[in-house]
């Protein structure tokens, strides 16, 4: 059985539509430069209100990825 080493980075995604889209955009951007992305943890959720309506959702996540151990 092989063992793995993991690392986490913290990023914030934002969206004008939903919390889910904010998470998905953060994961998509991380996956462009980080290999082996395997999980995420939601750390904070917040938003911006304009004229009594939600204008932006912002979600801070920690993204976990497996390090290559050659």
Secondary structure, 3 states (H helix, E strand, C coil): CCCCCEEEEEEEEEECCCHHHHHHHHHHHHHHHCCCEEEEEEEEEEEEEECCEEEEEEEEEEEEEECCCC
